[in-house]
Amino acid sequence: GPVIPLYLGADLLSSTDIRVENHPRYHAKFAKKGLATKVHFPSFRFQGLRVPAANNSLWFYSIQGLFRLAFEMYNQQEQLAVLENFQDVWKSKMDQGPLEMSYNLNMQLDIPVSPSMADRELESGIPGHNHSQTNRKILDSCVRNAADTSADHDYCSFTKQSRQTKNIHPTVASLREKLHHLDEQLCAPTQSYTDCLETILLLLDKISLYMNGNLDEKDAAEAVLALLEAKDWTKDSLYSSYLLTCMGRWLGQQFHAANSSISQKVEGFKVQHIEQISDLPPAEELAAELFPEAMQTLLLHWMGLIDESTEGKRHSEYPILLLILEFANHNLITGVAHVLYSSLICK
């Protein structure tokens, strides 16, 4: 098959101002355009390259990707050097198609005439390129000469490099590592990932707002709702749902903490209506004036009184909802509540 020259991404970005921990993000951006690819080496390792066993892969660029990167990120002198040294390769690969997001390579060893990596054949999983042999000049620019261990490169994960150069907080290091892992997953998303990309994007947006101190109540609600609606959490465990139990506990604590302010509001209402205590406004108006909207919303949905088709039923059953609010908040307003409460307590 035809030769496919590839250029090691870490080398191409090494002369730029881009921080090492941000390299994967830039590689992925070029990969989406077919200009770069992540090559996995499942069955062998390069001498002279220290790559973690759990992540035995490297980013490479095509000749088109090399030129695109050079004209986006290099200075004029470096761009000129790229033109002078690689224009012949670029011309010869004008018809080369875009790269896949990733490839798996297996190595086929013939009798080597030298220890150089240039004398080995790479058997690729790329259709139409099953036995592409990379020439010495291109391979040297990609992975250096494997026999020269004095110029060892460490292309491990960026978090390891960062820890070696900076005294960063362990939590920050762990966060960077997780973000790097997420970046790798998104480079070749499976169907299970693509189904939840919108939710992931929304959550990342909210995380960014939280980090900058700009997360407001609405943003927090959108993030929580996105997770709650991600799947049917209580499908098989309504009576013992951990999620519902935690939500119920949190809501109960918030409502209980509001009791004193509700009591003040109720007492103020009684003082104003002391002469009309037997002629109070309708239950819906009382509930709206004296109790938090969240309490009413919870009970309306719980009692199935939220739809337009249940408007008549909601009107007739709102006194029950008001009684629940009075009892739950220990603030009795209506005559019915006082009578029922006395009767229940006496029993």
N, C-alpha and C positions, 0 to 999 in steps of 0.2 A: 504494500500500500504506500501512498505518498507520505513523505516526511511532514510531520506537523511540528514546527518549531514552537517551543513554549519557553516562557521567561518567568523566573521565580519572582512572585509578587513581593516577597519581603525585601529582595534586592532593589526592585523597582521603586519602592516607597522609602527606602532607607535614606535617600538624600533629600527627602521632603521634610516639611515641618510637621507632618502628621504624626501624632503620638502613636507608639506601638500598639497600645490597647485599642486604638481606633482603626487599625489596619483591616481587621475582618469586615468592618462595616463598609469600607471603601472597596474591598475586594468583591463583596456581595453586590454592591451597586454596579460594578463593571460586569459581574457575572450575569446579572439580569439582562444585560444588553448583548450577551453572547461573546463578550470580549475577554472574559476570565473564567476560570473553572477551578474547582477544588478536586485535586487528584488524591484518591485514597490508595494506600499501599497495604492491602490486607495481609500479604504473605511475606513481605521482606522489608528490610530497613536499609537506608543509605548509610554507609560509613561516612563519618564527618558531619552528619546532621543529627542533632539531638532533638528528637521529636517524641513526645509522650506516647507510650504504647496504646493508651486509650484513645489517642487522637492522631493516628498514624496517617497524616494527610498534610498536603501543602497546597497553597494557592499558586496558580500559574496564569500567565496572560498570553494571548495570541499576539502575533505581530501587529495586528490591527489594534489590539488592546494596548500594546506598548506605545504605539504612536498616539492614540487617544489620550492615554495617561500623561505622556510627555508634554503634549500641547495644552493640557489642562493644569499641570502641576509643576513642570520644570521651568527654570529660567531660560532665557534665549540661548545662552551658551550651551546648556545641556540639550536643548532642542536641536541645535545645530549638530551636535555630536551624534545624536540619534539619527538624524537625517543622513549624515555622512557614512555612518557605519551600518545602517540597517535598511537603506532604501532599496537595495537589490533584493533583500529578503521580502520586503513589503511588496515589490513589484511581482515577484514570483508567486506570491500568495494572494493576489488580487481576487481570485475566484474562490478562496477558502471560505466555507460557510461558518456560521456562528458556532461557538462551543456550547456543549451542554453545561448545565449547572455543576455537574460533578461526574467523575469517572472513577472506576475501579481498575487498577492495573496489577497484573501479575507478571513476574519476571521470568523470562526463559534464558537460562545461561548456556551459552555455547562455550567452547574452549577459548578463553580470553587470550588475546595476544599482548595485552597489557592490563595492569590493574585499574585502568581508567574506566569510569562509568560510561565513557563514550563507546566502548567496545562491547557493551551489553545490549541485548535486544529487549525491548519492552513489549510484552504482549498485551494489547489494550482491549477493553470491553467496548471500544468504539466501533460501531458498525462500519465496515469498509476499511478499517485500519487495524486489522488484527495483528500485524507484525511490523509496526512502524519502527524503523531504526533511526535514532536521532544522531545527527552528526556531531563531531567533537566540539565544533565552535558553538553550536546552539546549546548543547548540553552543559558545556562549561559555564555558559552564561546563566544557566538555570540552577545548577546545583553544585558548581565548582568541581574541582578534581577530588574525587573521593580518597585518593592516595595522600592528599595533603591534609593531614589531620591537624597541622599547626594552625590552620585557618578555620577551625571548627566554627560552625554557626549553631546558635541555639534558637530554633524556631518553635520553642515550646509555647504554651498558652501565654497570653499577654499578662495574666495575673502573676505568673511566676516571674516574668521579667520585671514587672512593676515592683514586686516584693524585693527583688534583688537591688533595685536602684532607689527605692523610696521606702521610708519607714511609715507605711500607711496603716490605718486602723484595720484590724482583722475583719470587722464587719464590712468595711468598704471593699476589702479584697474579696470577700465572699460574694458581695453584690456584683462586683465586676465579673467574677467567674460565672455567676448564674446568667448575667446578661450576655456574656460571650457564648455560653451554651445555647441560649435562646437564639442568638444570631445564627449559629451553625444549624439549628433545627429549621429556621426559616429559609435557609439557603436552598433547601430541597424539601419543601413542605409536603407531607403526605395528605391524603384526603381528610384524615382526622384533624389535622392542623388547619386546613383551609376552611373547614366548617366553622371554626371559631376565631378566624382572623379578625373580624370586626370587633369581637369582644376583647381580644388581646390588645388591639389598637386603642380602644376606648380606655382600658385599664392603664395602659402605658401613658396616655394623655393625662389621666388623673394623677398618676404617680409623679409626672413631671410638675403638675400644678402643686402637688403636696410638697415636693422638694423645694419649690420656690416660695412656699408659704402663701400660695394663692388659691388653695382648694377651699371652696365655699360649701355651704350646706347642700345646694343643688348638685354640685359635682359629686359629693360623697354619696348622695342618694342614687345618682345615675350609676356609679360604680357598684354599689351594693345590689341594685336592681339587675344590673347586667349579670352578676354572678348568680343571683336568685333565679333568673330566667334561663340560665345556661342549660339546665336540665331539670327533670322532674325529681327533685331531691326527696320528696316524701311519698313517692309512689307506693312503696311497699312497707312503710313504717310510720304511718300517721300517728299511731298511739305511742310510739317510742322514738319519734324523730328528734335527733340531737339538734338539728338546725332549728326546728320549731321551738324546742325547749329553750335554746339559747336566745332566740328572738323574743319569746314570751317573757323570759327573765329580764332582758334588757328593757323591753317596753314597760313591764311592771315597775321596774326601778325608776324609770323616767317619770311615769305617771304618779308614783308615790311621792317622788321628790317635789312634784308640783302641787301637793295637797295644800300647803299653807297659803299659796297664792290663790288657789281656787276658793279656799275658805274665806279669805278676805273679800273676794269678789261676791261670794254668796251672801255674806253678812251685809255688805254694802247694798246689795239688791233688796234684802229683807227690810232694811231701814227705810229705803225709798218707797217700798210697797207695803208698809205695815198696815195701811188702811185698806188696801185692796188684796189682802192675802188670800181671800176666798174667791177672788176674780182675777186670776193670773193669766198671762198670755198663753197661747197654744204651746204644746210640748216642744214643737220644733223650734219655736222662737226662744223658749227658755234654755234649751240645750245649746243653741247657737250662741246665746249671750253669756252663759255661765260656765260652760265646759270647753276644753280644748277641742279643736277641730279633729285632731288625730284620734281622740277617744270616740267621737261620733263616727268617723270613717271606719274605724275598726269594727264597731258594732253593726253598722249598716251593712258592711260586706259580710260579716259573720252571720247576720240574720237574713241575708239574701234580699235586702230591701234597696238595692242600689240601681236596679234596672228601671227604665221608664215604664215597663209593663207592670211593675209592682208599685206604681205611685199611689194608688188607692190603698193598698195594703200597708205601705210605708206610713201614710197619714194616720191610719187607724191604729198602728202598732207603735207609733213614736212615743206614746205615754209609757209603754213598757221599756223602751230604750232609755227614756228619761229616768225612770225608776232605777234601772241598773246603774246609771251614772250617779244618781244620788246615793245609792247604797255603797257603791264601790269607792266613792270619794268621801264617805262619811259626812255628807252635807245634805241634809233633808230640807226640801223646799215645799213640795206639794203636800196637801192634806193627806192624800192617799199614802205617800211615803211615810209620814209620821204614824198613821194608824197601823200600817203593815209592820213597820219597824218595832213599834211597841208590842204588837201581837207576837212577833217572832222572838223578841227578847224575853217576854214573859214566859213563853213556852220553853 
